[in-house]
């Protein structure tokens, strides 16, 4: 799609989820700063690639500081193809990352709900300490609040007469004290 001025650009960006904006760096109708600002203001993840008439390091630096994905001289066809391919690949990776982060967050929420609503005692132990326990587990050990068991060493909840037997399942502090892995 072509945008001849800033209002058309605004309209086009809002129309759908674009993959790329290609713009002339020195365009008079829509200045480069306005393009990057418009994309950011609308909170869109659309990379901007500027095309310059000639390679000028000050223009490249300015465009990159503004937030452009890259700057390519007009006559560099092979470079342009590589820049577009890399930019689209990066965009795809960012979108996949956001998708999986959202899925992970949703699964964490479901997991949290299942643990808290369970009638069975559940504890998550990491490196010998409780990092999460539900009410049923805390009540089993005589605690009214599960948070009071957070970061408590598991060893502290083992009966005195069973602690000696339990020690063989703990990680040794150094390699010389290591037990066989059977």
C-alpha positions in Angstrom: 0.0 0.0 0.0 1.1 3.5 -0.7 0.8 6.5 1.6 1.3 9.9 0.1 1.0 11.9 3.4 0.9 11.5 7.1 -2.8 11.0 7.4 -2.8 8.2 4.8 0.1 6.6 6.6 -1.8 6.7 9.9 -4.8 5.1 8.2 -2.8 2.4 6.5 -0.9 1.4 9.6 -4.2 1.1 11.5 -5.9 -1.0 8.8 -4.2 -4.2 9.6 -1.1 -5.9 11.0 1.6 -5.0 8.5 4.9 -6.8 8.2 7.1 -4.0 6.8 7.3 -0.3 6.0 9.6 0.8 3.2 10.1 4.5 3.0 12.3 7.0 1.3 14.5 8.6 3.9 14.5 12.1 2.4 10.8 12.1 1.5 9.2 15.6 1.8 5.5 14.4 2.1 6.1 12.2 5.2 9.4 12.9 7.0 11.4 9.9 8.3 10.9 10.9 11.9 7.1 11.0 11.4 7.0 7.5 10.0 8.9 5.9 12.9 7.0 8.1 15.5 3.6 7.1 13.9 4.4 3.4 14.1 5.5 3.7 17.7 2.6 5.8 18.7 0.2 3.2 17.4 2.1 0.6 19.3 2.7 -1.6 16.2 5.5 -4.0 15.7 6.2 -3.0 12.1 9.9 -2.6 11.1 10.8 0.4 9.0 13.4 0.2 6.3 14.6 3.5 4.8 15.9 3.8 1.3 18.4 6.6 0.7 19.7 8.1 -2.5 23.3 7.4 -1.6 25.1 5.8 1.3 25.6 8.6 4.0 26.7 7.4 7.4 25.1 10.3 9.2 21.7 9.4 7.6 22.2 5.8 8.5 23.0 6.7 12.1 20.1 9.1 12.4 17.7 6.5 11.0 18.9 3.8 13.3 18.7 6.2 16.3 15.1 6.9 15.4 14.3 3.2 15.5 14.5 2.1 11.9 15.4 -1.6 11.2 17.9 -0.6 8.6 18.9 1.8 5.8 19.7 0.7 2.3 21.0 2.8 -0.6 18.7 2.8 -3.6 20.9 0.9 -6.1 21.9 -1.9 -3.8 19.4 -4.6 -4.9 21.2 -7.6 -3.3 21.7 -5.8 0.0 18.0 -4.7 0.0 16.9 -8.3 -0.5 19.1 -9.5 2.4 18.0 -6.7 4.7 14.3 -7.4 4.0 14.8 -11.1 4.5 16.6 -10.6 7.8 14.0 -8.0 9.0 11.1 -10.3 8.2 12.8 -13.2 9.9 13.4 -11.1 13.0 9.8 -10.0 13.0 8.6 -13.6 12.7 10.8 -14.5 15.7 9.5 -11.6 17.8 5.9 -12.6 17.0 6.5 -16.2 17.9 8.2 -15.2 21.1 5.3 -13.0 22.1 2.9 -15.8 21.3 4.8 -18.4 23.4 5.2 -15.9 26.2 1.5 -15.4 26.3 0.8 -19.1 26.2 3.4 -19.6 29.0 1.7 -17.0 31.1 -1.7 -18.5 30.6 -0.4 -22.0 31.6 1.3 -20.5 34.7 -2.1 -19.0 35.7 -3.9 -22.3 35.2 -1.1 -24.1 37.1 -1.4 -21.7 40.0 -5.2 -22.1 40.1 -5.0 -25.9 40.1 -2.4 -26.0 42.9 -4.3 -23.5 45.1 -7.6 -25.2 44.6 -6.4 -28.7 45.1 -7.5 -30.7 48.2 -4.3 -32.7 48.1 -1.2 -31.4 49.6 1.2 -30.1 46.9 4.6 -28.6 47.3 7.2 -27.4 44.8 10.8 -27.9 46.0 13.8 -26.3 44.4 17.3 -27.0 45.7 16.1 -28.3 49.0 13.7 -25.5 49.8 9.9 -25.0 49.4 9.2 -22.5 46.7 5.5 -23.0 46.6 3.0 -24.9 48.8 -0.8 -25.0 48.9 -3.0 -24.8 51.9 -3.5 -28.5 52.3 0.3 -29.1 52.4 0.8 -26.3 54.9 -2.0 -27.6 57.1 -0.5 -31.0 57.1 2.6 -29.6 58.7 0.6 -27.4 61.1 1.0 -24.1 59.3 -2.1 -21.9 58.8 -0.5 -19.8 56.1 1.3 -21.5 53.1 3.5 -18.4 52.8 5.1 -19.2 56.2 6.7 -22.3 54.5 8.1 -20.4 51.6 11.9 -20.8 51.3 11.9 -23.1 54.3 14.4 -25.9 54.0 12.7 -29.3 53.4 15.1 -30.7 56.0 13.4 -28.6 58.7 10.1 -30.4 58.1 11.5 -33.9 58.5 11.1 -35.6 61.9 14.3 -35.7 63.9 14.5 -39.5 63.9 14.1 -39.6 60.1 16.6 -36.8 59.3 19.6 -39.2 59.2 17.9 -41.4 56.6 16.8 -38.4 54.6 20.3 -37.0 54.3 21.3 -39.5 51.7 18.8 -37.9 49.3 20.2 -34.4 49.6 22.8 -33.0 47.2 26.3 -33.1 48.7 28.1 -29.8 49.3 31.3 -31.0 47.6 32.3 -33.8 45.2 34.2 -35.8 47.8 31.0 -36.4 49.8 28.9 -37.5 46.8 26.8 -40.6 47.0 26.4 -43.1 44.3 23.6 -42.1 41.9 21.7 -45.4 42.4 
